[in-house]
Amino acid sequence: MSRHSPLSSDTHKTLRVSRARKAELGDAEMCCLVVPAEFREVQAHYPIVFQKDPSQGSMNAVALFGFTRGENLFLNARGWDARYVPLAMDTRPFLVGLDRDGGSGAHVHIDLDHPRAEAKTGERVFDEAGEPTPFLQAMTGKLGRLHEGYQASRGFFDALERHELLEPFSLEISLDDGSQNQLVGFQTINETRLQSLDAAATAELHATGYLMPIFMAVASLSNLADLVGRKNESLVHA
């Protein structure tokens, strides 16, 4: 469940938000949405794959944290074991709320039912004078980047489909304990198709700024081996 509310110093003056990284705070997820604008940071740690949104039929990119529902192999007793947390995960429980009348205005909202918003000793959102704290200012900046990145991503995904650059992806995983895992339901960049693009198509992708995130997504798949290693390590400590 979720309970979204426009963020207000009048209503939420004493609100605190936990910044700890724990499963009980909503971090136990197999993947989360990422936008092309952050692919450079994401690819340093996580595989980037693509997935159709079944409710809207649109394509999204996600960073993989694990192989099964509710599994985040980057979570441990010390917190989140990576230098970068994707924006869609890092900004929770905040989100962007749009004007109900269809206007272009965007405002910071908060999910009051999110476990992070129930903290007693977390980061304050507003100071004693009702002004945004440095923590909230940082979150607002990240939300702005996420919102802008999401708005700009539609053209990126349209280009991938127009140039037929996506292909179904499946991965058979043999773990150290002898068990077998299978990762299905995602798509990746078709490298053969990418390499065969003509000069005009390549120039178009470069001019629109789409070529770099495509290469970042391709490079990110090298992190699958690390993810398998994390899975094997989790079995040792299970």
C-alpha atoms as one frame of an Amber mdcrd trajectory, in Angstrom:
protein
   0.000   0.000   0.000   1.026   3.606  -0.465  -0.297   6.935   0.780   1.075
   9.831  -1.255   0.949  13.356   0.090   2.382  16.666  -1.186   5.343  17.509
   1.025   4.664  20.531   3.219   6.516  22.117   6.123   3.151  22.781   7.785
   2.094  19.132   7.657   5.464  17.380   7.844   7.596  19.718   9.952   8.698
  16.979  12.366   8.997  14.218   9.761  12.151  12.115   9.738  13.259   9.694
   7.021  15.554   6.741   7.569  18.645   6.496   5.364  19.632   3.022   6.574
  19.769   0.251   3.979  17.786  -2.769   5.143  15.333  -5.298   3.755  12.656
  -4.135   6.185  12.982  -0.593   4.807  12.006  -1.670   1.302  15.430  -2.470
  -0.150  14.826  -6.190  -0.702  14.062  -5.908  -4.405  15.465  -7.844  -7.326
  15.688  -4.789  -9.581  14.649  -1.178  -9.932  13.989   1.276 -12.740  16.934
   3.267 -14.062  17.010   6.083 -16.614  19.553   6.517 -19.443  20.907   9.686
 -17.811  22.369   7.559 -14.994  23.565   4.586 -17.056  27.210   5.659 -16.653
  26.988   5.407 -12.852  24.773   2.311 -12.887  26.950   0.276 -15.246  29.869
   0.469 -12.845  28.020  -1.870 -10.455  24.886  -3.472 -11.915  23.732  -5.219
 -15.090  21.307  -3.021 -17.051  18.542  -4.889 -18.863  15.249  -3.894 -20.451
  11.696  -4.921 -19.685   8.212  -4.174 -20.967   5.853  -2.543 -18.499   2.892
  -4.958 -18.669   0.414  -2.290 -17.566   1.403   0.305 -20.178   3.237  -1.686
 -22.828   6.176   0.718 -22.727   9.824  -0.256 -22.393  11.852   0.493 -19.277
  15.422  -0.120 -18.197  16.193  -1.768 -14.862  19.300  -2.455 -12.799  19.519
  -6.042 -11.574  20.276  -6.647  -7.893  19.457 -10.362  -7.795  17.937 -13.332
  -9.607  14.684 -13.985  -7.757  11.841 -11.831  -6.476  12.766 -10.063  -3.260
  16.488 -10.832  -3.584  18.979  -7.965  -3.329  22.510  -9.330  -3.313  23.922
  -5.864  -2.599  22.376  -5.792   0.875  24.383  -7.071   3.804  24.777  -6.398
   7.520  26.728  -3.219   6.758  24.139  -1.812   4.379  24.296  -1.394   0.590
  27.480  -2.836  -0.882  27.971  -0.497  -3.854  29.053   3.120  -4.216  26.017
   4.104  -6.291  22.346   3.469  -5.539  20.023   4.045  -8.533  17.956   7.205
  -8.285  14.574   5.438  -8.198  15.725   3.503  -5.121  17.786   6.250  -3.508
  14.987   8.833  -3.445  12.395   6.699  -1.670  10.038   7.519   0.028   9.948
  10.751  -1.983   8.438  10.945  -5.444   7.449  13.491  -8.050   3.814  14.541
  -8.095   2.387  16.240 -11.176  -0.358  18.848 -11.325  -3.772  17.218 -11.331
  -5.034  19.612 -13.993  -2.493  18.301 -16.486  -0.125  21.230 -16.107   3.629
  20.936 -16.351   4.263  21.643 -12.684   6.057  18.983 -10.637   6.164  18.857
  -6.861   7.808  16.744  -4.197   5.444  14.192  -2.662   6.082  11.594   0.008
   4.685   8.110   0.534   3.669   8.241   4.175   3.113   4.471   4.280   6.675
   3.711   3.216   8.722   2.253   6.105  11.403   4.916   5.631   8.867   7.622
   6.467   8.146   6.134   9.868  11.609   6.739  11.291  11.990   8.168  14.774
  15.710   8.911  14.492  16.270   9.442  10.757  17.105  12.570   8.787  14.911
  15.575   9.386  13.106  16.872   6.307  12.477  20.396   7.616  14.420  22.378
  10.218  12.969  24.204  13.214  12.146  27.208  11.041  10.244  25.026   8.569
  12.933  25.340   5.904  14.132  22.367   3.828  17.155  20.662   5.380  20.274
  19.884   3.314  18.993  16.296   3.211  15.722  17.346   1.578  17.545  19.680
  -0.791  19.731  16.771  -1.914  16.680  14.536  -2.372  14.919  17.242  -4.375
  17.908  17.488  -6.701  17.947  13.727  -7.224  14.191  13.680  -7.835  14.599
  16.404 -10.440  17.280  14.405 -12.213  15.135  11.263 -12.084  12.066  13.065
 -13.403  13.956  14.747 -16.228  15.673  11.478 -17.083  12.388   9.610 -17.198
  10.764  12.243 -19.393  13.706  12.130 -21.811  13.884   8.332 -21.852  10.859
   7.810 -24.093  12.808   8.996 -27.122  15.661   6.678 -26.181  13.422   3.602
 -25.983  11.636   4.570 -29.197  15.035   4.675 -30.933  15.975   1.242 -29.593
  12.780  -0.260 -30.969  12.918   1.673 -34.249  16.411   0.362 -34.964  15.521
  -3.122 -33.632  18.323  -2.979 -31.106  16.681  -5.125 -28.430  16.584  -8.905
 -28.222  15.210 -11.374 -25.651  17.692 -12.374 -22.983  17.855 -15.478 -20.813
  20.596 -16.710 -18.513  21.138 -20.213 -17.147  23.093 -20.096 -13.897  24.846
 -23.083 -12.327  25.668 -22.267  -8.715  28.393 -23.704  -6.512  25.895 -25.752
  -4.502  24.776 -27.539  -7.669  21.462 -25.693  -7.978  20.297 -24.197 -11.241
  18.790 -20.735 -11.650  17.273 -19.151 -14.737  16.857 -15.459 -15.469  14.154
 -14.764 -18.066  11.737 -12.032 -19.089  14.283  -9.356 -19.925  15.869  -7.931
 -23.060  19.356  -6.670 -23.835  21.047  -4.709 -26.605  21.549  -6.817 -29.737
  25.264  -6.237 -30.269  25.292  -7.788 -33.738  22.519  -5.456 -34.835  24.272
  -2.504 -33.184  27.509  -3.218 -35.042  25.665  -3.508 -38.379  23.942  -0.113
 -38.197  24.699   2.090 -41.168  26.456   5.428 -40.850  23.224   7.435 -40.924
  21.635   5.461 -38.073  24.806   5.637 -35.997  25.078   9.377 -36.589  21.448
   9.836 -35.545  21.976   7.931 -32.297  25.118   9.928 -31.580  23.459  13.281
 -32.331  20.547  12.538 -30.024  22.845  11.437 -27.201  21.572   7.866 -27.273
  24.741   6.110 -28.418  26.613   6.520 -25.135  23.885   4.996 -22.898  23.573
   2.131 -25.400  27.281   1.394 -24.968  26.923   1.747 -21.187  24.120  -0.842
 -21.194  26.261  -3.231 -23.231  29.241  -2.752 -20.910  27.080  -3.291 -17.823
  26.479  -6.951 -18.669  30.010  -7.730 -17.487  28.537  -7.290 -13.982  26.513
 -10.496 -14.377  29.571 -12.498 -13.331  29.844 -10.413 -10.151  26.145 -10.946
  -9.469  26.589 -14.716  -9.778  29.561 -14.459  -7.421  27.430 -12.590  -4.896
  24.764 -15.278  -5.202  27.302 -18.025  -4.511  28.631 -16.087  -1.513  25.105
 -15.704  -0.147  24.685 -19.499  -0.258  27.821 -19.960   1.846  26.454 -17.636
   4.541  22.845 -18.837   4.348
